[in-house]
Amino acid sequence: MELTYDLIAPLVAQEDVSGRTVSVIFQCPVSGRQVRSSAQVVEDRGKAIGKEMKRSLWRNLRWSMMSTMRSMFGYGLAGHVGAAVADTALSSQDYRHYQPSEAEVKQATVDAFVNVQQQFAWDASGQRFVSAQVFRELQTEFATLVQSQPLDKPWDKNILARMLAEVAAADGHVEDSERDFFHGIMGGEGPSLDELVRKPRLTAAELEETSPEVRKVMLLVTTAVAMSDEEYSVAEREHLTRLCQGLGLQSADLAKAEQLAADYLVDQALEAAYGDGQLDSAERLKVDVLAAKLHVAPERVQRLDARCRKRKGLL
């Protein structure tokens, strides 16, 4: 099934154009749940752009994790992937005064939907997209838990930000890529990664003051962020163990978090690989290599693949 503007048009509750940026609110026709996203207008450059976007999506698997984290901290989705493609395809012009055509706006709306498509599923009976929450069996357990346990207390958000910062610096230094990733998560608001790293380590008392009902989710997303750069180090694992204990959780909870995070990351890799509706042998190999590195069994990958295709309406 080719993804077209006509297919997603019923979901568009609001569409705003500012220069080359198209911001969209997609709304499920069944549950009413709204999902925000955005993308950059990209002038038609033929199939090369589509191929570059697909490669960029794969290289930037962490952007999926960033979108999840931004929603947890209460920020909208920034459409970083669309912006990255626009940067490679367009010259540096004054975007603010650009007037995109209707066709360009429609394509940007489709791109914005692609950025959050994992949050929707194809309802074959109604021939429409609906929130993936309507088909909970098509979601990973990671996604279900994160959506069911939002962080709405400032203390919990603050502690989670510090947990992420501590794990990022677990091996003794902070890479520029980590700074960029953290900046993207926080939406440019609040303290920087370096500022948080300079703070004293979280104490057991601080961790114990978090809301009991969100502690497992806090550990889960911190684990997923640590694993999402495909370089899950011993130092990061040891630091997660310390945080797990400080939250009053058990070693089994960390092991479960690792398993759910691995499933989610493979699912997101599949989501990106199926961006154009098909998966070629090279992309299949990349998914299999990632899954092996994350210790996801081949049988489990097959299940995740089937659910991804079912969610996207692919045969």
C-alpha positions in Angstrom: 0.0 0.0 0.0 1.5 3.3 -1.1 1.3 6.0 1.5 -0.5 9.1 0.0 -1.9 12.3 1.3 -5.4 11.1 0.6 -5.0 8.2 2.9 -3.9 10.4 5.9 -6.0 13.4 5.1 -8.8 12.2 7.4 -6.3 12.3 10.3 -5.3 15.9 9.8 -6.9 18.0 12.6 -4.6 21.0 12.2 -1.9 22.0 9.6 0.2 25.1 10.0 2.8 26.3 7.4 5.7 28.5 8.4 8.2 29.0 5.7 9.5 25.5 4.9 8.2 24.0 8.1 4.8 22.2 8.1 3.5 21.4 11.6 0.6 18.9 11.8 -1.7 17.6 14.5 -3.0 14.1 13.5 -6.1 12.9 15.3 -7.4 9.3 15.6 -11.0 9.1 14.3 -11.8 6.5 16.9 -10.2 7.5 20.1 -9.6 11.2 19.4 -6.0 10.9 20.5 -3.8 13.6 19.0 -0.2 13.2 17.8 1.9 16.2 16.8 4.6 16.1 14.2 6.3 18.3 11.6 8.5 18.1 8.6 10.3 20.4 6.2 9.2 21.1 2.7 11.6 19.5 0.2 11.5 20.5 -3.4 11.0 17.6 -5.8 14.4 16.0 -6.4 13.1 12.6 -7.6 13.8 9.2 -6.3 17.2 10.2 -5.0 15.6 12.1 -2.1 13.4 9.1 -1.2 16.4 6.9 -1.1 18.4 9.4 1.0 15.6 9.8 3.4 15.4 6.0 3.9 19.1 5.8 4.5 19.0 8.8 6.9 16.1 7.2 8.8 18.1 4.1 9.3 21.3 5.9 10.4 19.2 8.0 12.8 17.4 5.3 14.6 17.9 7.4 17.8 15.5 10.0 16.5 12.6 7.6 17.1 13.8 7.4 20.7 14.1 11.1 20.8 10.5 11.5 19.7 9.4 9.2 22.5 11.4 11.1 25.1 10.2 14.5 23.9 6.6 13.4 24.3 7.4 12.2 27.9 8.9 15.6 28.8 5.8 17.3 27.3 7.3 18.7 24.1 5.9 18.4 20.6 7.6 16.2 18.0 10.2 18.2 16.1 10.4 16.2 12.9 14.2 16.0 13.1 14.5 13.4 10.4 12.6 15.5 7.9 14.8 18.5 8.7 17.9 16.4 8.2 16.8 15.4 4.7 15.9 19.0 3.9 19.3 20.1 4.9 21.0 17.7 2.5 18.7 18.5 -0.4 18.3 22.3 -0.2 20.6 25.2 -0.2 20.7 27.6 2.8 18.0 30.1 1.9 15.8 32.3 4.0 13.1 29.7 4.8 10.9 32.1 6.5 9.8 33.8 3.3 9.4 30.7 1.2 5.9 30.0 -0.1 5.5 26.3 -0.7 3.1 25.0 -3.3 0.0 23.0 -2.3 1.7 19.8 -3.6 4.8 20.5 -1.5 2.7 21.1 1.7 0.9 17.8 1.1 4.2 15.9 0.7 5.5 17.5 3.9 2.4 16.4 5.6 3.0 12.9 4.5 6.6 13.1 5.7 5.4 14.4 9.0 3.1 11.4 9.3 5.9 9.0 8.4 7.9 10.5 11.4 5.1 9.3 13.8 3.6 6.4 11.8 4.5 3.9 14.4 1.8 5.5 16.6 -0.9 4.6 14.0 -2.1 1.3 12.5 -4.0 0.5 9.4 -7.6 -0.5 10.0 -8.4 -2.8 7.1 -12.1 -3.1 7.9 -12.6 0.7 7.9 -9.9 1.3 5.3 -8.3 4.0 7.4 -5.5 4.8 9.9 -6.3 4.8 13.6 -4.3 5.2 16.7 -2.1 2.1 17.4 -3.6 2.2 20.9 -6.8 0.9 19.3 -4.9 -2.2 18.2 -2.8 -2.7 21.3 -1.7 -6.1 20.2 0.2 -4.5 17.3 2.3 -2.4 19.6 5.5 -3.4 21.5 5.1 -3.7 25.2 7.6 -0.8 25.5 5.3 1.6 23.6 2.2 0.4 25.6 3.9 1.0 28.9 5.3 4.4 28.0 1.9 5.6 26.7 0.1 4.3 29.8 2.5 5.9 32.4 3.0 9.6 31.4 5.3 11.7 33.6 3.3 14.6 34.7 5.2 15.6 37.9 8.1 18.1 37.7 10.2 16.0 40.1 9.9 12.9 38.1 10.8 14.7 34.9 13.8 16.3 36.6 15.1 13.0 38.0 14.6 11.3 34.6 16.7 14.0 32.9 19.5 13.5 35.4 19.3 9.7 35.0 19.7 10.1 31.2 22.6 12.5 31.8 24.4 10.2 34.2 24.1 7.2 31.8 25.4 9.4 28.9 28.5 10.2 30.9 28.9 6.7 32.4 32.1 6.0 30.6 33.7 9.2 31.8 33.2 11.6 28.9 30.4 13.0 26.8 30.4 12.9 23.0 29.0 15.7 20.9 26.4 13.3 19.5 25.1 12.8 23.1 24.9 16.5 23.6 22.9 16.9 20.4 20.6 14.0 21.3 20.0 15.4 24.8 19.3 18.8 23.4 16.7 17.3 21.0 15.0 15.4 23.9 14.7 18.5 26.0 13.5 20.7 23.1 16.3 23.2 23.9 14.7 23.9 27.3 16.1 23.5 30.7 19.7 22.7 31.6 22.1 21.3 29.1 23.6 17.8 29.3 26.9 19.2 30.5 25.2 21.2 33.2 23.4 18.1 34.5 26.6 16.0 34.3 28.3 18.5 36.6 25.7 17.9 39.2 26.4 15.4 42.0 25.3 11.8 41.4 21.7 11.1 42.2 21.3 9.8 45.7 19.0 7.0 46.8 16.9 9.5 48.6 16.3 11.5 45.4 15.5 8.4 43.5 13.1 7.2 46.2 11.2 10.5 46.0 10.0 9.6 42.5 6.4 8.5 42.0 6.3 4.7 42.5 4.0 4.1 39.6 6.5 5.6 37.0 9.8 4.1 38.3 9.8 1.1 36.0 9.0 3.3 33.0 11.8 5.7 34.0 14.2 2.8 34.1 12.8 1.4 30.9 13.3 4.6 28.8 16.7 5.3 30.3 17.8 1.7 29.3 16.4 2.2 25.8 18.3 5.4 25.3 21.5 3.7 26.5 21.0 0.9 24.0 19.8 3.0 21.1 23.3 4.1 20.0 24.2 0.4 19.4 27.1 0.8 21.8 25.6 -0.4 25.1 28.8 -0.4 27.3 29.6 -2.2 30.5 29.9 1.1 32.3 26.3 2.1 31.2 25.0 -1.3 32.3 26.7 -0.9 35.7 25.3 2.6 36.1 21.8 1.4 35.2 22.1 -1.2 37.9 22.9 1.5 40.5 19.9 3.5 39.3 17.7 0.4 39.4 18.7 -0.2 43.0 18.2 3.4 43.9 14.6 3.3 42.5 13.9 0.3 44.7 13.6 -2.1 41.8 15.1 -5.5 41.3 17.7 -6.9 38.9 14.9 -8.7 37.1 13.3 -5.3 36.4 16.5 -4.2 34.6 16.7 -7.4 32.7 13.0 -6.9 31.6 13.7 -3.3 30.6 16.6 -4.5 28.4 14.4 -7.0 26.7 11.6 -4.6 26.1 13.9 -1.8 24.9 15.6 -4.3 22.5 12.2 -5.2 21.0 11.3 -1.6 20.6 14.5 -0.6 18.9 14.2 -3.5 16.4 10.6 -2.5 15.8 11.6 1.0 15.1 14.4 -0.2 12.8 11.7 -2.2 10.9 9.4 0.8 10.9 12.1 2.9 9.2 13.2 0.2 6.8 9.6 -0.2 5.6 9.3 3.5 5.0 8.7 3.0 1.3 6.5 0.0 1.8 9.2 -2.7 1.1 12.2 -4.2 2.7 15.1 -5.2 0.4 17.9 -7.7 1.3 20.4 -5.0 2.4 17.9 -3.5 4.8 16.9 -7.0 6.1 20.6 -7.6 6.8 20.9 -4.4 8.8 17.9 -5.3 10.8 19.2 -8.8 11.5 22.6 -7.4 12.5 21.0 -4.9 14.9 18.8 -7.6 16.4 21.7 -9.9 16.9 23.6 -7.2 18.7 20.6 -6.5 20.9 20.2 -10.3 21.6 16.8 -10.4 19.9 16.1 -14.0 18.7 15.3 -14.5 15.0 11.9 -15.9 15.9 11.2 -12.7 17.8 12.3 -10.6 14.9 9.9 -12.4 12.6 7.1 -11.6 15.0 8.0 -8.0 15.2 8.3 -7.8 11.4 4.8 -9.3 11.0 3.3 -6.9 13.5 5.0 -3.9 11.9 3.7 -4.9 8.4 0.2 -5.5 9.9 0.3 -2.1 11.6 1.4 -0.4 8.3 -1.2 -2.3 6.2 1.6 -4.1 4.2 1.0 -7.6 2.9 
